[in-house]
Amino acid sequence: MKTKLFILSLAISLLCSCSGTVQKQNNEAQEQKNDLKDMNLKGQVKQLQENTYDAVEKFGEIQKGDINSSITYIFNDKGNKMEENVYYKGSLYKKITYKYDDKGKMIEENWYKPDGSKITYNCKYDDKRNKTEMNVYDSNGILDSKHTYKFNDKGNKIEWNEYGYDLNGGIIDSNKITYKYDEKGNKMEEDWSGSLSYKYTYKYEYEKNLNWIKQSQYKGDKCKTITEREITYY
């Protein structure tokens, strides 16, 4: 190989060029990663509403029962969540606002309850913009819970560990949740262990942009909830 110095040099030059291009593409992909990608939403989504219903069986078919909860997400033109409103049994349960740094990483998540009290979430990220840790503080600034996350090479969350604390900082409960995904990148299995122990599986229906618009959640062979989506695009 040493006798073919010119060919080797040329190959190294091309390799470096390709490596630089790949690195640039990787950096651009990391910079472009946003909440839409985290939520596996395709297209320029402006608003997303998810309505979750209790599943009931009527005449041998699974149907929607009473509405359980409703969540409205509002995204900016960069694909990041700006606001989230959560309703439970028809009443506003919480409003969530988000703050980002100049690289588009969420650094703070504030939850506002109907009584005006605020819960603050401080987040940490890895170099791929995956949220690896979240600490939750109550309205008095006391640590309420800690959450850590692990991701696969596709950026899908595969493990979530949560720890609840008492007023003295002692851990009072903990859970570990693991996830599996289908070929479309949607969650197909959710397994809880710890203070809570159960396993959910999911089935989906899709619209033309390949975003799911109906999700059925199962515990064993029993359908527990049905979630429907209304998606508004820019």
C-alpha angles and dihedrals in degrees: 000000000000090000090061096059096149093051091045092049090049091049092049090048091052091045092051090047092051091043090052091049092049091047090049091050091048091050091048090049091051091048091049095050109112143155092285090059091043089054092043091241117155126210130020099312115191101176136007127193121190120191116191121200133187108252117238132180118233125173090348094307132105110241140169116275128181118340111258104184142346130206127191118196122194118198131195123227090269091062097251126129114254100174139006126193119195123197124190121195089345098308128102107260100176144342119217128200128186137213125200136195123233090273093057096255115141108240101170137029119188123197118200120196124207090258090060096252117138133219116197126211120197115196138200126201139196123230090273092059093252112147103238101173138020126185119198122209127189125229089277093055094252118142107254102173144349127217128192127188139199127200138198124232090272092059094251117143107245101170136030123184119190129188127191120208135204123223090273094055096256121139110249100174141002140189137191118207122188127191139204126194138209126233090273092058095251122135110262101168135029120185122190125197132169125043086001123038125191143108130231131192127194140214126192146202120202142210128218095281089055092247111136115247099180128040124184116198119206133194104197105320094329120099108228105177141007119210122195126192134212110196125195118193131203 
